[in-house]
Amino acid sequence: MSTAILGGGRMAVALHAAFRRAGGAAELIDPRDPDPTALKRAPVLLLAVPFAAALDLIRRPLAACADGRVLVDVTNPATWPATPIPQGASGGEVLAAAAPGWRVVKALNTIPARMLQVHQLSGMPVSVPVAGADPAAKAQVSELIRGLGFAPVDAGGISASREIEALAVLLMRISDRNGLHGEIGIHIGRPAARTSLRRSVS
């Protein structure tokens, strides 16, 4: 499955490299001057820009090519506190509401750029929570995540973006406090004697 990454920062570049290492077709699109043809090519488009920029892109160039494809929200609004978000809402919910022509999925925002090369913690795959209203879109994104070597975990509807974004903030704080330099992740699972947690989205 081909993907396009809209962004030019460290996370966007790391995602592009990760998809290429995994053998997938991936295109990196400059958010400052996005090529309309490039925006329409891939079935899955990842938004790897600051939250305010993501909202602006959704309202402008992305609105013109909204055709039911999958849009993955990789943003973490808490890192940009000047961005207004309604009380009790999340960045994922705000972006989904602003992009009715896209099937928005929240994912990969809990993975620091440096962890895109690691995949495992003590032999266990790094878990990636996935949230969205459309089961088929979540399944597509989960397939991409598995292809990168991670373990997707269905977190429910797009409202779960609130907890997923809070988890990203917690991981960043722990990383900073303990000098981990972004080399941090989580594994979600159950004891081996119990039924395995479903990591895929069907």
Sequence and secondary structure as in RCSB ss.txt:
>XXXX:A:sequence
MSTAILGGGRMAVALHAAFRRAGGAAELIDPRDPDPTALKRAPVLLLAVPFAAALDLIRRPLAACADGRVLVDVT
NPATWPATPIPQGASGGEVLAAAAPGWRVVKALNTIPARMLQVHQLSGMPVSVPVAGADPAAKAQVSELIRGLGF
APVDAGGISASREIEALAVLLMRISDRNGLHGEIGIHIGRPAARTSLRRSVS
>XXXX:A:secstr
  EEEE  SHHHHHHHHHHHHTT  EEEE TTS  HHHHHH SEEEE S HHHHHHHHHTTTGGG SS EEEE  
 GGGSTTS   TT  HHHHHHHH TTSEEEE STTS GGGGGT EETTEE EEEEEES HHHHHHHHHHHHHTT 
EEEEEESGGGHHHHHHHHHHHHHHHHHTT TT         TTS     S  
